[in-house]
């Protein structure tokens, strides 16, 4: 029997020639950018607006689901405040691009075309949003990740709600150029629309950047899952006491998982804020949104990157397909979830990946 | 000086006092066993050493360094590995992945690979089941995995908590044989057991723990012969 020794394979990978190693580490990124480019430039122009919008929604859902999977799936914690981090990212990014456009170019008109000035400001805003969300994740995570199970869930839920109330209390968006120029940084940061929502954010989200974000979250989670750190995450999920006994710094890793997840939720929030046809408002990013994301992870299989991705696609496309049935569609959606939980409580793929399933079966044969 | 020395250690779980001033010493290269009935505080003693419970007073000294109340991951780094009671294997991960987590604190890839090979020599069954999900192993194999995993941090002191728990007699003797083998390659072992007969046979020295206090300490051979131990723990006399 010639089962390859995984250790030999891995040490072989270590000794791979420099060119091959570089290809292995950079290859996926090149592929991500290539796919993103093709989507935006070759397919995008022929895609009717509605489909482009659904595709964008799917992308954002994947980023949210796969990032939450780092916490709820890999590390086995139960966070239901993901929309809160999304809101942090969305508002920070929106502030950067909206007021940035006003201050730099005197209005929200898009500067430059594909990969033009506006888009780079958007990238900067999205990264700032991601970092702010990651920081929020750290602040929430540090004290609360000493808690377990239900208690952690309550804290994360509370965080989302507190954030929603704070955003509702913010001032109206400034739009008179004179006011904006005169305003201090703090005034700008707190003039984000309150309960009415942050209107006027330029529509800068396009398929290119959505695809890049999706690619990034997929490649990074996959690599994380197979890294030492990722195995630490999985060990915590399996048995926290045993993980601790093995020298896994459990609290530190839990906080780290939280920060990574929050960062990507922030990026997703930025994409959402700059999308055509959405308004960033506190109601939209409440508790219900958090729940939708949790459902994606549970449905796809806690810990399964491919499963969560598939669930994110299905749960975004399905309500669109059911549009004809108007008011019945939410019933159909609920029935699907109930049926799923009865038939496959572990989710579509459990903790496995799509490619594991066929692979394992082949291995078991001899 | 002893490799591990604990002095007058007290631990309580809320208002319940679990250890009431336990002192013991483990000499380098020995197998030392801690025997006693249920609830005597055996597991708590191990947890106090590996930093998994808070020590309220007293000191734990390892290799001359005070490690009292250090976080568990730092204690592992210093060279103490703990194979917890009930095995605590990662049931949804493969045997390989379990071993990789065991080496979590190390980054010397060559050394890790070497220790993994060593574990497979010790436990050939695990080598056959490398790719298998650990939860599907038999009880004995899971115990072997728990020990092999603890060895992956290349500890100088191995803490074993009830390795014979729930295993068939045949498997128990295999496990004890392996414990002696591990010790013969230079790893010091502190072994907590309810199976006093087997434990005293494998150990150089023994301590008897009763409701949070050490009541007897002597060479394992002497303990095995003593009337009190024979009556209370060996079911003889």
Interface residues (C-beta under 8 A of the other chain):
Chain A: X3 X6 X7 X11 X14 X228 X231 X232 X234 X235 X237 X238 X239 X241 X242 X243 X244 X245 X246 X247 X248 X249 X250 X351 X363
Chain B: X50 X52 X71 X72 X73 X75 X76 X77 X81 X82 X83 X84 X88 X89 X90 X91 X92 X93 X96 X97 X100 X101 X102 X104 X105 X107 X109 X113 X116 X130 X131 X149 X150 X153
